[in-house]
């Protein structure tokens, strides 16, 4: 029996996304507090974002190595509690603190029970002001981190990401995506204590609390627990990222590879740029979801790859339009040609109303899902306020997406998706793919890629 599609009701209009109610304040030490009350589920999400960027390319290698160890070593102990004691204090209130770093920030994150807010903030304050970085335990942590990095650097996707970053950013700190394992093994407790003292600073940092919490009581608890977190200076943001489009194709040789990893990247509008909504929709139509043009072409029609994709990614110092496709070695050049063809079609020809409507619904639905939970909303708000934007940006961006026209998509595609503005990197077997790729554009071969 065939399905009568006429019986399926049409999709309704996307529901408006209300701006979350946020109560903001600032401690005397410069820490910004944003509380988003969300009663109903007895949980609180905590996100502390500390800007933690390298200031120059010269110190980026060492800073990245130190930061990769610090994110785990900060939990090894304080002047009052060892690692086990810290874990027990947190677990008693349903919390398990995670700490991570990236090229922009140091992030402390946890979920906790509402009545544990004060005690958990107390543990966080202890870590911020009295972490000891015991030398013997730091050695174990750094060795584990170095081992994980060595494993990661053997993965072709990681190699491709590092090669694209190095080619796009040149001397900017963003050119380094993973630290050198040799530098990681040289990290010691003294270096981490110095880094913590000079770079883990309240001024410029943001604490976000989302969940079943009263804003006034939360502000009092934060002031009590973190008011003693002090330090001279301001947390460090990355300098603006340069725009360095590189002609031709850089081919990173992986002899014997059965797959090639194609990566394209270029600048994209930031969150405050009026072009962002149209570029997000253009990226979605081109390769952002299963119904996109790139998927239909090189996956469904030609079978070159399983999961090609494009995206607009934001970092503090610059935003990017990125394209990724992992393809069989023998179709590397045809897959790149078809990718460029679809990019050119976006820039030269208008998309259809149906394509625009489908992409718009997908983005709006994804935004609603990503902020439906306490955890998703906390991470989103933390990213927004860390970029200097209010939580109301969510509603404003939804309205901007709803207003984008077919012509605007074509216009921004010409500026941001056109191939001359995109840097191209391929990781694969140079003996097999350099010749075919050379028929498309000049190829430079390198034997290894930076992280």
C-alpha positions in Angstrom: 0.0 0.0 0.0 1.4 3.4 -1.0 1.3 6.3 1.4 -1.1 9.1 0.4 1.1 12.2 1.0 -2.0 14.4 0.8 -3.1 13.1 4.2 0.0 14.4 5.9 -0.8 17.9 7.3 1.5 20.7 6.3 4.2 21.9 8.8 3.0 24.8 10.9 5.0 28.0 11.4 8.0 27.8 13.7 7.1 28.9 17.2 8.7 32.1 18.4 11.5 31.6 20.8 11.1 33.9 23.8 14.2 35.5 25.2 15.3 34.0 28.5 14.9 36.1 31.5 18.3 37.0 32.8 19.4 38.9 35.9 22.9 40.3 35.6 25.3 41.8 38.1 29.0 42.3 38.6 31.2 41.6 41.6 33.7 44.1 42.8 36.5 41.8 41.5 35.1 42.2 38.0 33.4 38.8 37.7 30.1 39.1 35.7 27.2 37.1 36.9 24.2 36.1 34.8 21.4 34.2 36.4 18.6 32.7 34.3 15.8 31.4 36.6 14.1 28.3 35.2 12.0 26.6 37.8 10.3 23.2 37.3 13.3 20.9 37.1 15.3 20.8 40.4 18.7 21.3 38.9 21.1 24.2 38.3 23.6 24.4 35.5 26.9 26.3 36.2 29.3 27.6 33.6 32.3 29.8 34.5 34.0 31.1 31.4 37.5 32.6 31.9 39.0 34.2 28.7 42.3 32.3 28.3 43.7 33.1 24.9 47.3 33.4 23.7 48.2 37.0 22.9 50.8 36.3 20.2 51.8 33.4 18.0 55.2 33.5 19.8 53.7 32.3 23.1 50.8 30.3 21.6 52.7 27.0 21.5 53.8 27.1 25.1 50.5 28.5 26.3 48.5 25.8 24.6 50.6 23.1 26.1 50.3 24.6 29.6 46.5 25.0 29.2 46.0 21.4 28.1 47.6 20.2 31.4 46.1 22.9 33.6 42.5 21.9 32.8 43.0 18.5 34.4 45.6 19.5 37.0 43.5 22.2 38.6 41.3 19.4 40.2 44.3 17.6 41.7 44.1 19.5 45.0 43.9 22.7 47.0 45.4 24.0 50.2 42.5 22.4 52.1 41.5 19.3 50.1 43.1 16.7 48.0 41.7 15.4 44.7 39.5 12.8 46.4 38.2 15.3 48.9 37.2 17.7 46.2 35.3 15.0 44.3 33.5 13.9 47.5 32.5 17.5 48.3 31.0 17.9 44.8 29.3 14.5 44.6 27.5 15.2 47.9 25.5 17.8 46.0 25.0 15.9 42.7 27.9 17.7 41.0 30.9 16.6 39.0 33.0 19.5 37.8 34.5 19.3 34.3 37.3 21.7 33.2 38.3 22.3 29.6 40.3 24.7 27.5 40.2 25.8 23.9 42.0 28.7 22.0 39.6 31.2 23.6 38.7 30.2 27.1 39.0 28.1 30.2 35.6 26.6 31.1 34.4 25.2 34.4 31.0 23.4 34.1 28.8 21.3 36.2 25.2 20.3 37.0 24.1 20.4 40.7 21.2 20.2 43.0 19.7 23.6 44.0 20.4 23.3 47.7 24.1 22.6 46.9 24.7 25.9 45.1 26.6 27.5 48.1 28.8 24.5 48.8 29.6 23.9 45.2 30.5 27.5 44.6 32.7 27.2 47.7 34.6 24.4 46.1 34.9 26.4 42.9 36.2 29.4 44.8 38.8 27.1 46.5 40.0 25.9 43.2 40.3 29.4 41.8 42.2 30.8 44.7 44.1 27.9 46.3 44.8 25.2 43.7 48.2 23.7 44.5 49.2 21.7 41.4 51.2 19.1 43.3 54.4 18.4 41.3 54.2 14.6 41.5 50.6 14.5 40.3 51.2 17.1 37.6 53.7 14.7 36.1 51.1 12.0 35.8 48.5 14.3 34.4 50.9 15.8 31.8 52.0 12.3 30.6 48.4 11.3 30.1 47.6 14.5 28.2 50.7 14.0 26.0 49.7 10.4 25.2 46.2 11.5 24.2 47.6 14.2 21.9 50.0 11.7 20.2 47.0 9.4 19.5 45.0 12.4 18.2 47.7 13.5 15.9 47.6 10.1 14.1 44.0 10.7 13.1 43.6 12.2 9.6 40.7 14.4 10.6 42.8 16.0 13.3 45.7 16.4 10.8 43.3 18.1 8.3 41.9 20.5 10.9 45.4 21.5 12.0 46.7 22.0 8.4 43.7 24.2 7.6 44.1 26.3 10.7 47.9 26.7 10.1 47.2 27.8 6.4 44.3 30.1 7.3 45.8 31.9 10.3 49.5 32.1 9.7 51.1 33.7 12.8 47.9 34.1 14.7 47.4 31.9 17.9 44.5 30.1 16.2 47.0 28.4 13.9 47.7 26.0 16.7 44.9 23.6 17.3 46.7 21.0 19.5 49.9 21.4 21.5 53.2 19.8 20.8 53.5 16.6 22.9 57.1 17.5 23.6 56.1 20.8 25.1 53.4 19.1 27.2 55.9 16.7 28.8 57.9 19.7 29.9 55.1 21.2 32.0 55.6 21.2 35.7 53.7 22.3 38.8 55.6 25.6 39.1 54.7 26.6 35.6 51.0 25.8 36.2 51.0 27.8 39.4 52.4 30.8 37.7 50.0 30.5 34.8 47.0 30.2 37.2 48.1 33.2 39.1 48.6 35.5 36.1 45.9 34.2 33.7 43.0 32.8 35.7 41.5 36.2 36.6 38.0 37.3 37.6 37.9 40.6 35.6 36.5 39.7 32.2 35.2 36.3 33.3 31.6 35.3 33.3 29.6 33.0 35.6 26.3 31.7 34.2 23.7 29.9 36.4 20.6 28.4 34.8 17.8 26.5 36.6 15.8 26.4 39.8 17.5 29.3 41.5 16.5 32.6 43.0 18.6 35.4 41.4 19.1 37.4 44.6 20.1 34.4 46.7 22.4 33.2 43.9 24.1 36.6 43.8 24.7 36.4 47.6 26.1 32.9 47.3 28.4 33.9 44.5 29.6 37.0 46.3 30.3 34.9 49.4 32.2 32.1 47.6 34.0 34.0 44.8 34.4 37.5 46.3 37.9 36.5 47.5 39.0 35.5 44.0 41.2 38.4 43.0 44.1 39.2 40.7 45.6 42.1 38.9 44.8 42.6 35.3 42.0 41.4 33.0 41.4 38.0 31.5 43.0 37.8 28.1 41.1 37.7 24.8 42.7 36.7 21.5 43.7 39.4 19.0 41.5 39.7 15.9 42.1 36.8 13.5 43.5 37.8 10.1 41.9 37.0 6.7 44.6 35.1 4.8 43.0 33.3 1.8 45.6 31.0 0.2 45.5 30.2 -3.5 45.6 26.6 -4.7 45.4 23.4 -2.7 47.7 22.3 0.1 48.1 18.5 0.0 49.3 16.8 3.2 50.8 13.5 2.3 49.6 10.3 4.0 51.1 7.5 2.0 48.8 4.5 1.6 45.7 6.3 2.8 42.5 4.8 1.5 40.6 8.1 2.2 41.2 11.7 1.5 40.1 14.4 3.9 38.9 17.6 2.1 38.7 20.8 4.1 37.7 24.3 3.0 37.6 27.3 5.2 37.2 31.1 5.1 35.9 34.0 7.1 32.3 34.3 8.0 30.3 37.1 9.7 30.3 37.3 13.5 27.3 37.2 15.7 26.7 40.9 15.5 27.1 41.1 11.7 23.8 41.7 9.8 24.9 39.2 7.3 25.0 36.3 9.7 21.4 35.1 9.4 21.7 34.9 5.6 25.1 33.2 5.7 23.8 30.6 8.2 20.9 29.8 5.8 23.2 29.7 2.8 25.5 27.3 4.6 22.5 25.1 5.6 21.2 25.0 2.0 24.7 24.2 0.7 25.8 21.5 3.1 24.4 22.0 6.6 22.0 19.1 6.9 20.8 16.0 5.1 18.6 17.8 2.7 21.4 20.1 1.5 22.8 20.3 -2.0 26.2 18.9 -1.2 24.8 15.9 0.5 22.4 15.3 -2.4 25.3 15.6 -4.9 28.3 13.8 -3.5 26.6 11.4 -1.2 23.2 10.5 -2.6 23.8 10.9 -6.3 27.5 10.0 -6.6 28.3 8.0 -3.5 31.6 9.8 -2.9 31.3 10.2 0.8 29.0 9.4 3.8 28.7 12.7 5.7 29.8 15.9 3.9 28.9 19.0 5.8 29.3 22.7 6.1 28.9 25.0 9.1 29.4 28.5 10.4 31.6 28.4 13.5 32.3 31.2 15.9 35.4 31.9 17.9 36.1 35.0 19.9 38.5 36.6 17.4 36.8 35.6 14.2 34.1 33.4 12.6 34.5 30.8 9.9 32.6 29.1 7.1 33.9 25.5 6.9 33.3 22.6 4.6 34.3 19.0 5.3 34.2 15.8 3.3 36.0 12.5 3.8 36.1 10.6 0.5 37.6 7.5 -1.1 41.1 8.2 -2.5 40.2 7.4 -6.1 37.4 10.1 -6.1 39.3 12.9 -4.3 39.5 15.3 -7.2 36.0 14.6 -8.5 34.6 15.2 -5.0 36.4 18.5 -4.7 35.3 19.5 -8.2 31.7 18.8 -7.3 32.1 20.7 -4.0 33.4 23.7 -5.8 30.6 23.4 -8.4 28.0 23.5 -5.7 29.6 26.5 -4.1 29.6 28.3 -7.4 26.0 27.4 -8.0 25.2 29.0 -4.6 27.0 32.2 -5.6 25.6 32.5 -9.1 22.0 31.2 -9.0 19.2 31.9 -6.5 18.1 29.2 -4.2 14.4 28.1 -4.3 11.8 29.3 -1.9 11.4 25.7 -0.8 15.1 25.3 0.0 15.1 28.6 2.0 12.0 27.6 3.9 13.4 24.1 4.7 16.7 25.5 5.9 15.0 28.2 8.0 12.8 25.7 9.7 15.7 23.4 10.5 17.8 26.2 12.0 14.9 27.5 14.1 14.1 24.0 15.3 17.7 23.3 16.2 17.9 26.6 18.1 14.8 25.7 20.1 16.1 22.1 20.9 19.5 23.4 21.9 18.0 25.7 24.5 15.2 23.5 25.7 17.3 21.9 28.5 19.0 23.7 31.4 22.4 22.4 30.1 21.8 23.6 26.5 20.6 27.0 27.6 23.5 27.5 30.0 26.1 26.7 27.4 24.4 29.0 24.9 24.1 31.9 27.3 27.7 31.4 28.4 28.9 31.6 24.7 26.7 34.7 24.1 27.7 36.7 27.1 31.3 35.6 26.6 31.0 37.3 23.2 29.6 40.4 24.8 26.0 39.7 23.7 22.8 39.7 25.8 20.7 36.5 26.1 18.0 38.4 24.1 20.3 37.9 21.0 18.5 34.5 20.6 15.2 36.2 19.9 16.8 38.9 17.7 18.6 36.3 15.6 15.4 34.3 15.2 13.7 37.4 13.9 16.6 38.0 11.5 16.4 34.5 10.2 12.7 34.9 9.5 13.3 38.0 7.4 16.1 36.6 5.1 15.1 36.6 1.4 16.3 34.4 -1.5 18.2 37.4 -3.0 20.0 38.0 0.3 21.2 34.3 0.3 22.6 34.7 -3.1 24.4 38.0 -2.2 26.1 36.6 0.9 27.0 33.4 -1.0 28.9 35.5 -3.5 30.9 37.1 -0.6 31.4 34.2 1.8 30.9 30.9 -0.1 32.7 31.7 -3.4 35.7 29.5 -3.8 38.4 32.3 -4.3 37.8 33.3 -0.7 38.2 29.8 0.7 41.4 28.1 1.7 41.7 24.5 0.6 43.5 21.6 2.3 43.5 17.9 1.4 45.0 15.1 3.5 45.6 12.0 1.5 48.0 9.8 -0.5 50.0 12.3 -2.6 51.2 9.7 -5.0 47.6 9.0 -6.1 45.8 12.3 -5.7 48.3 15.0 -6.5 48.0 14.6 -10.2 44.2 14.7 -10.4 44.0 17.6 -8.0 46.6 19.5 -10.0 44.1 19.5 -12.9 41.9 21.6 -10.7 44.4 24.0 -9.2 48.0 24.4 -8.3 49.0 21.9 -5.6 51.7 22.2 -2.9 52.6 19.0 -1.1 53.8 18.9 2.5 54.9 15.8 4.3 53.4 16.5 7.7 50.9 18.9 9.2 51.0 21.0 12.3 48.5 20.3 15.0 
